């Protein structure tokens, strides 16, 4: 599978007849084979996860479809764009032409995606993360822990080939809590850190963290937009 890091939480995954594009909001987009089915996902409407310019891609790619969180509804600019778009809600299953999609409830806004594409499973967290903040109340952080762990525990019986998961340096000492829980409670072959706000040294910090010893070889180093990875899954 070919994976391209677009920027921030944006990734493209190409496999056989399909291209999956997740949470693009800026950065260069690769040229894709126009014969492939292209599915564009946006987990929620925050500016760093969605840009309405994605609807313009239908002019270049005849077989593009949009799978967007329902909080984005109404952003399309034409009837043709609307016909290409499906809005999804949390904790639902959807069957599209060639792929199946399951959603989880985000701990921020919108949804996370589990995509079944032929014989592969791709997970994109969106903003589903263990958002522990020192400035928040103890009750807020405890509720966040419960909500995050509840959603990730739904994945325990799924073998995930590739996952895209936040590793946010703004969380200071709690920067890896979400990643750590995810990797220790799911069967994930490879994970790409995201939502790093350009601070790619947070990967090195994770590699030096004893808590990551069990899974650090499965964490892919992401260090600049435009990186291309050939992942054998």
ABEGO torsion letter per residue (X at the ends): XBBBBAEEABBBBBBEABBBBBGBABEBBBBBBAABBBBBBBABABAAABBAAAAAAAAABAABBBBBBAAABGABABAAAAAABBBBBBGBBBBBBGBBBBBBBBABBEBBBBBBBEABBBBBAEABBBBBBAABBAAAAAAAAAAAAAAAAAAAABBBABBBBBBBAAAEAAAAAAAAAAAAABBBABBBBBGAGGBAAAAAAAAABAAAAAAAAABBBBABBGBBBBBBX
